[in-house]
Amino acid sequence: MILASTEAGEGPPLILLHGLFGAGQNWGAIRRALAPRHRVLTPDLRNHGASARAAEMTYAAMAADIAETLDAAGIARAAVLGHSMGGKAAMAFALAHPSRVERLVVADIAPVRYAPTLRGYIAAMQALPLRPGLTRKEADAALAAAIPEGGIRGFLLQNLRFESDPPEWRLGLAEIALAMPVIEDFSVPPGARYDGPVLVMGGERSGYIKPEHHPLFRTLFPRARFATVPGAGHWVHAENPAGFLALLEPFLAED
C-alpha cells in the first residue's frame, strides 16, 4: 500500500511515523522544525487518515507499506522515526529492510507486548452516535464517561470530520478494533537485527519503556542508545517538542 503522505523540505530523507489513532498531521511542528535540513515525509499509516483501509494490520504489512511509500517517493534509503505504534512499525521496517534505514529513532515504545489498555477508546468511539448536526462539544461530552482525560478526547476527536454531515471518522475503526491483539504485540523474525545507529527516546513521565526492555533492544539493535525527554509523558514530541528536538537533531546530524 502506498500511504497518503505530506512532504516538506530538502536534504537527507527522513520519514516520521505516527502512533495509534494519529495521522501524519500530528508531526506538523516537528516537520516544520526539521524541514530546513531534511526532506521530511509524514505518512498516514494504514487505517489512519487519508490512507486506505485494510483488514491486515500486522507490523510486517506496515513495514511493506513504508517500503512502497519510499519507492513511490524515489527514496532508496532514509532515516526512520516512529512514535508508539509507529515506533513498532519503524522497528519492523528496520529489521526487515536494514539496508534501507540510514538510522532509526524509536519514540516511547518497546518491542514487546503491551496490555490491552487502549481498547476502551475504540469501543467508546464506535459507540458514539454520528447523527447529523453533531457538534464537537457534544461528541466530547459523549466520550467523557469512558475517556475522562480531556487531552486524550481532544486527540481522538481530531479524527472526526465534522465538515461531513453526519460527521465521519478518518479511521478504520472496525479494522483497528479487530487488529488490536496484533498491534499490542510485536513479533520478530528469527535472527533479525539492525546494526545501524539507533536512538530510543522515552518520556520522563511515561512507563512505556522500562529498564528491563533495554536488553531486548540491544539484542535487536546492538547500537541502541537511550535518552529521556524531560517532563514528557507518552506523547514526547507533543508534550516537550523542544526537548524532543534537542535529542533528535544531534543524532540525525551525526556522521
C-alpha positions in Angstrom: 0.0 0.0 0.0 1.3 3.5 -0.9 0.4 5.7 2.0 -1.1 9.1 1.8 1.8 11.4 2.8 2.7 15.0 3.3 6.3 16.1 2.4 8.3 19.2 3.2 11.9 20.3 2.9 15.0 19.2 1.1 18.1 17.2 2.2 18.6 13.7 3.6 15.3 11.9 3.7 13.5 11.4 7.0 10.2 9.6 7.5 8.1 10.3 10.6 5.6 7.6 11.6 2.6 8.5 13.9 1.1 6.3 16.7 -2.3 4.6 17.0 -5.3 6.9 16.4 -2.9 9.5 15.0 -2.0 10.8 11.5 0.8 12.4 9.6 -0.5 15.8 10.6 0.4 15.2 14.2 4.0 15.8 13.2 3.3 19.3 11.9 5.5 21.3 14.3 8.3 18.7 14.2 8.2 18.5 10.4 8.5 22.3 10.2 11.5 22.3 12.5 13.3 19.6 10.6 12.4 20.7 7.0 15.2 23.2 6.7 17.7 20.4 6.9 15.8 17.3 5.8 13.3 16.0 3.2 10.6 15.0 5.7 7.8 12.6 4.8 4.8 12.3 7.2 2.5 9.5 6.0 -0.8 8.3 7.4 -0.4 4.6 8.3 -2.9 2.1 7.0 -6.4 2.6 8.5 -5.5 6.1 9.6 -6.1 9.5 8.0 -6.3 9.6 4.2 -4.6 6.2 3.7 -6.5 3.1 2.6 -8.4 0.7 4.9 -7.2 -2.9 5.1 -8.1 -5.8 7.4 -4.4 -6.7 7.9 -2.6 -4.5 10.4 0.5 -6.6 11.2 3.8 -4.7 11.6 5.1 -6.7 8.6 2.3 -5.2 6.5 3.1 -1.7 7.8 6.8 -2.2 7.0 5.8 -3.2 3.5 3.7 -0.1 3.2 6.7 2.0 4.3 8.9 0.4 1.6 6.3 1.0 -1.1 5.8 4.6 0.0 9.5 5.3 -0.1 9.7 3.6 -3.5 7.0 5.9 -4.8 8.9 8.9 -3.5 12.1 7.7 -5.2 13.8 7.2 -1.8 16.2 4.2 -1.5 17.3 4.9 2.0 16.1 7.1 4.8 16.3 7.9 8.5 13.2 6.5 10.1 11.5 7.8 13.2 8.4 6.3 14.8 6.3 7.1 17.9 4.3 4.4 19.7 2.6 2.1 17.2 4.7 4.0 14.5 7.8 3.1 16.5 7.0 -0.5 16.3 6.4 -0.1 12.5 9.7 1.7 12.3 11.5 -1.2 14.1 9.8 -3.7 11.9 10.9 -1.9 8.8 14.5 -1.6 10.0 14.6 -5.3 10.9 13.0 -6.3 7.5 14.9 -3.8 5.4 18.1 -2.9 7.2 19.9 -1.6 4.1 17.2 1.0 3.6 17.4 2.6 7.0 20.1 5.2 7.5 19.4 5.5 11.2 16.4 4.7 13.4 14.6 6.6 16.2 12.1 4.9 18.4 9.9 7.2 20.5 8.4 5.9 23.7 7.7 2.3 22.8 9.5 -1.0 23.2 9.5 -4.2 21.0 7.2 -6.0 23.5 3.5 -6.9 24.0 1.5 -4.2 25.9 -1.6 -4.7 27.9 -4.9 -4.1 26.1 -5.5 -0.7 27.8 -6.5 1.2 24.6 -9.4 -1.0 23.5 -11.8 1.0 25.6 -11.0 4.1 23.4 -12.1 2.2 20.3 -15.3 0.9 22.0 -16.2 4.5 23.0 -15.5 5.9 19.5 -17.6 3.1 17.9 -20.4 3.8 20.3 -20.5 7.5 19.5 -23.8 8.2 17.6 -22.8 10.0 14.5 -26.0 11.9 13.8 -26.5 14.9 11.5 -25.7 18.1 13.3 -23.4 16.5 15.9 -21.1 19.2 17.3 -17.6 18.7 18.7 -18.8 19.8 22.1 -21.5 17.1 22.1 -19.1 14.4 20.8 -16.6 15.3 23.6 -19.3 15.1 26.2 -20.5 11.7 24.9 -16.9 10.3 25.2 -16.3 11.8 28.7 -17.7 8.9 30.7 -15.4 6.3 29.0 -12.5 8.7 28.5 -12.2 11.2 31.4 -8.9 12.7 30.2 -9.8 15.8 28.2 -6.5 15.8 26.3 -7.0 12.3 25.1 -10.5 13.0 24.0 -9.2 16.0 22.1 -6.6 13.9 20.4 -9.1 11.2 19.4 -11.6 13.8 18.1 -9.0 15.1 15.7 -10.1 12.1 13.7 -13.7 13.0 13.5 -14.6 15.0 10.3 -17.2 17.5 11.4 -17.3 19.0 7.9 -19.3 15.9 6.9 -22.9 15.7 7.9 -23.2 13.4 9.8 -19.6 13.5 10.9 -17.3 10.7 9.8 -14.3 9.0 11.4 -11.0 9.3 9.5 -10.0 5.9 11.0 -10.7 2.4 10.0 -12.2 1.7 13.5 -13.6 -1.7 12.7 -10.2 -2.8 11.2 -8.3 -1.4 14.1 -10.6 -3.0 16.7 -10.1 -6.4 15.1 -6.3 -5.9 14.9 -5.7 -4.7 18.4 -4.2 -8.1 19.6 -1.6 -7.8 16.8 -1.0 -4.0 17.4 -0.4 -4.6 21.1 2.2 -7.3 20.4 5.5 -7.3 18.5 6.9 -10.4 16.8 10.5 -10.6 15.5 11.6 -12.9 12.7 14.3 -15.3 14.0 17.8 -13.8 13.8 16.6 -10.4 12.7 18.6 -7.4 13.8 19.5 -3.9 12.6 23.1 -2.8 13.1 22.8 0.9 12.3 22.6 3.7 14.8 19.5 3.7 17.0 18.2 6.3 19.4 15.5 5.2 21.8 13.7 8.2 23.4 11.4 7.7 26.4 9.3 10.3 28.2 10.4 11.1 31.7 6.8 10.6 33.0 6.0 7.6 30.7 6.1 4.0 31.7 6.2 2.6 28.2 10.0 1.9 28.1 11.3 0.1 31.2 14.8 -0.8 32.2 14.1 -4.5 31.7 13.3 -3.7 28.0 16.9 -2.5 27.3 18.5 -5.9 26.8 15.9 -6.8 24.2 16.5 -3.5 22.4 20.2 -4.3 22.4 19.7 -7.8 21.0 17.7 -6.4 18.1 19.6 -3.1 17.8 23.2 -3.6 19.0 23.9 0.2 18.6 20.9 1.4 20.6 21.4 4.2 22.9 18.8 5.5 25.3 17.7 9.1 26.2 14.9 10.7 28.2 12.7 13.6 27.1 12.4 15.8 30.2 8.9 16.5 31.6 7.2 14.5 28.9 4.7 11.6 29.1 4.0 9.2 26.3 3.4 11.9 23.6 7.0 13.0 23.8 7.1 15.1 20.7 3.9 17.0 21.5 4.4 17.4 25.3 8.0 18.7 25.0 8.9 19.5 21.4 12.0 21.5 22.3 13.3 18.7 24.5 12.5 16.2 21.8 14.3 18.1 19.1 17.3 18.8 21.4 17.9 15.0 21.5 16.8 14.2 17.9 18.7 16.8 15.9 22.2 16.0 17.0 21.5 12.3 16.4 20.3 13.0 12.9 23.4 15.1 12.2 25.9 12.5 13.2 28.3 11.1 10.6 
